[in-house]
Amino acid sequence: MSRHIHRHQRPERFIVGTVGLPGERIFFLQARTGNVLTSVVLEKAQVSALADRVDQLLDEVAATREALIPPRGSLVGDLSPLEVPIVEEFRVGAMSLGWDDSAHRVVLEAHAIAEEDQTLPEITDDDSDGPDTLRVWLDADQARAFAERSRQVVSAGRPPCPLCLQPLDAQGHICPRANGYRRRA
């Protein structure tokens, strides 16, 4: 089966959003360019790591190149919910991130979970072999706003236990710091 690459070179919208209640949320990356809407599923930890890496990349670019990069926390991005219908294209297994010097844009790739014998392609590689890919180019403002929203979405989940910092369920949880006693929310 040949690889499908979902390209969004100048997306009008690129966000992280969730479906479901805290503790049962499904995280989506969603990109829209015109009438083309692409949604892929990823894990909460992947969202958190991606937000951190986007900010790190932009900080590095600001320090080493002559590019106008907004500071962290300076932009309020898109706060609207995911667009419907949400059609899962694939589940993300790996991500790539880079800076395109010629376009002055962040290049983000989210790759589908690969089979054991598949190797991940290099960033912006269009080879027909490999996992399906979502490829998005973001300007610095879009990238900063994306990272900020991603952090907000991640932190909007269940509150952490004050003792062990694990997420609290409405029914409580067995806290390792309380010698196994069930803590209530």
C-alpha positions as CSV (number, residue, x, y, z in Angstrom):
1,M,0.0,0.0,0.0
2,S,1.4,3.4,-0.9
3,R,2.0,6.2,1.5
4,H,-0.4,9.1,1.8
5,I,1.0,12.5,2.8
6,H,-1.6,15.1,4.0
7,R,0.1,18.5,3.2
8,H,-0.9,21.8,4.7
9,Q,1.6,24.4,3.4
10,R,-0.4,27.4,4.6
11,P,-3.0,26.1,7.0
12,E,-5.8,28.4,8.1
13,R,-6.0,26.4,11.3
14,F,-3.7,24.0,13.1
15,I,-4.8,23.0,16.6
16,V,-4.8,20.3,19.3
17,G,-8.2,19.4,20.7
18,T,-9.9,16.7,22.6
19,V,-13.1,14.6,22.5
20,G,-14.4,13.1,25.7
21,L,-14.4,13.6,29.4
22,P,-11.2,14.1,31.5
23,G,-9.6,10.8,32.1
24,E,-11.2,9.4,28.9
25,R,-10.1,12.1,26.4
26,I,-8.9,11.4,22.9
27,F,-6.4,14.0,21.6
28,F,-6.5,15.1,18.0
29,L,-4.2,17.2,15.9
30,Q,-6.3,19.0,13.3
31,A,-5.2,21.0,10.3
32,R,-7.5,22.8,7.8
33,T,-6.5,24.5,4.6
34,G,-9.6,25.6,2.6
35,N,-12.1,22.8,2.5
36,V,-9.4,20.1,3.4
37,L,-9.6,19.0,7.0
38,T,-7.1,16.5,8.4
39,S,-7.4,15.0,11.9
40,V,-5.0,12.5,13.5
41,V,-5.0,10.9,16.9
42,L,-2.1,11.2,19.4
43,E,-1.4,10.7,23.1
44,K,-1.5,13.3,25.7
45,A,2.3,12.9,26.4
46,Q,2.9,13.4,22.6
47,V,1.0,16.7,22.7
48,S,2.9,17.9,25.7
49,A,6.3,16.9,24.2
50,L,5.4,18.6,20.9
51,A,4.4,21.9,22.6
52,D,7.8,21.9,24.4
53,R,9.8,21.1,21.3
54,V,8.0,23.7,19.2
55,D,8.9,26.3,21.8
56,Q,12.5,25.1,22.0
57,L,12.9,25.2,18.2
58,L,11.5,28.7,18.0
59,D,13.8,29.8,20.9
60,E,16.8,28.3,19.0
61,V,15.8,30.0,15.8
62,A,15.4,33.4,17.5
63,A,18.9,33.0,19.0
64,T,20.7,31.9,15.9
65,R,19.0,33.4,12.9
66,E,17.6,36.7,11.9
67,A,13.9,35.8,12.2
68,L,11.1,37.6,13.9
69,I,10.0,35.1,16.6
70,P,7.4,36.1,19.2
71,P,8.3,35.3,22.8
72,R,6.7,32.5,24.7
73,G,3.3,33.2,26.1
74,S,2.8,36.3,24.0
75,L,0.1,35.0,21.7
76,V,-3.4,33.9,22.4
77,G,-4.3,31.5,19.7
78,D,-7.4,29.8,18.4
79,L,-9.6,28.8,21.3
80,S,-12.5,27.3,19.2
81,P,-13.3,23.6,19.4
82,L,-12.3,20.9,16.9
83,E,-14.1,21.1,13.6
84,V,-16.6,18.4,12.7
85,P,-16.8,15.9,11.3
86,I,-13.7,14.5,13.0
87,V,-12.5,11.7,10.8
88,E,-9.4,9.9,12.2
89,E,-6.9,9.5,9.4
90,F,-4.4,7.6,11.5
91,R,-2.8,7.3,15.0
92,V,0.5,9.1,15.4
93,G,3.5,6.9,16.2
94,A,6.4,9.4,15.7
95,M,6.8,13.1,15.0
96,S,9.5,15.2,13.2
97,L,10.1,18.9,13.6
98,G,12.3,21.3,11.8
99,W,12.9,24.9,10.6
100,D,12.6,25.7,6.8
101,D,15.1,28.5,6.4
102,S,13.9,29.4,2.9
103,A,10.3,29.8,3.9
104,H,11.0,31.0,7.5
105,R,8.5,28.4,8.8
106,V,8.3,25.5,11.2
107,V,7.8,22.1,9.5
108,L,6.0,19.6,11.5
109,E,5.4,16.0,10.5
110,A,3.2,13.5,12.3
111,H,3.8,9.9,11.1
112,A,1.3,7.0,11.5
113,I,2.4,4.1,13.6
114,A,4.8,2.2,11.4
115,E,5.1,-1.5,10.9
116,E,8.1,-3.1,12.5
117,D,10.1,-3.3,9.2
118,Q,9.3,0.3,8.2
119,T,11.8,3.1,8.8
120,L,10.7,6.6,9.3
121,P,11.4,9.0,6.4
122,E,13.6,12.1,6.7
123,I,11.6,15.3,7.2
124,T,10.0,16.5,4.0
125,D,10.9,13.2,2.2
126,D,8.1,12.3,-0.2
127,D,9.2,8.7,-0.9
128,S,6.2,6.4,-1.6
129,D,7.4,3.9,1.1
130,G,6.7,4.6,4.7
131,P,3.9,5.5,7.1
132,D,1.1,7.9,6.2
133,T,2.1,11.5,7.2
134,L,0.6,14.8,8.2
135,R,2.9,17.6,7.1
136,V,2.3,21.1,8.2
137,W,4.2,24.4,7.6
138,L,3.6,27.0,10.3
139,D,4.8,30.6,10.6
140,A,6.3,31.6,13.9
141,D,3.1,33.2,15.2
142,Q,1.1,30.1,14.4
143,A,3.6,27.8,16.0
144,R,3.8,29.8,19.2
145,A,0.0,29.9,19.4
146,F,-0.2,26.2,18.7
147,A,2.2,25.4,21.6
148,E,0.3,27.7,24.0
149,R,-3.0,26.1,23.2
150,S,-1.5,22.6,23.4
151,R,-0.4,23.3,27.0
152,Q,-3.8,24.6,27.9
153,V,-5.5,21.5,26.5
154,V,-3.2,19.2,28.3
155,S,-3.6,21.0,31.6
156,A,-7.4,21.0,31.3
157,G,-7.6,17.3,32.3
158,R,-8.0,15.8,35.7
159,P,-6.4,17.6,38.6
160,P,-3.3,16.0,40.1
161,C,-3.2,14.3,43.5
162,P,-1.4,16.7,45.9
163,L,0.7,13.8,47.3
164,C,1.8,11.7,44.3
165,L,0.9,14.0,41.4
166,Q,-1.0,11.3,39.5
167,P,-4.3,12.3,38.0
168,L,-7.3,12.1,40.3
169,D,-10.4,10.2,39.2
170,A,-13.9,11.2,40.4
171,Q,-13.8,7.9,42.4
172,G,-10.4,8.7,43.8
173,H,-7.3,6.7,43.2
174,I,-4.9,4.4,45.2
175,C,-2.2,6.8,46.2
176,P,1.3,5.2,46.6
177,R,2.3,8.1,48.9
178,A,-0.7,7.3,51.2
179,N,0.4,3.6,51.6
180,G,-2.3,2.4,49.3
181,Y,-5.3,4.1,50.9
182,R,-7.8,5.3,48.4
183,R,-7.8,9.1,48.1
184,R,-11.0,10.9,47.2
185,A,-11.1,13.8,44.8
